[in-house]
Amino acid sequence: MDYVSALLPPVVMAVFFIGVIRVIVKTQGGANKAKEDAAVDAALARAESAPGPAAAPPKAEA
């Protein structure tokens, strides 16, 4: 019966993991999908249009 106690935790974790993935996949989209997509597109546009950090001059070695 040692094999049952050794295999039970991974099997239980796998079942719950599959359940979590199914819930995540099923809840994608829906009524707020367009609003969420627009928010992500706006954030990406802001990130692309924002100026990057200025290049620092190289440090002189003493």
Secondary structure, DSSP 8 states (H G I E B T S, - for coil): -HHHHHHHHHHHHHHHHHHHHHHHHHTSSSTTHHHHHHHHHHHHHHHHHS------------
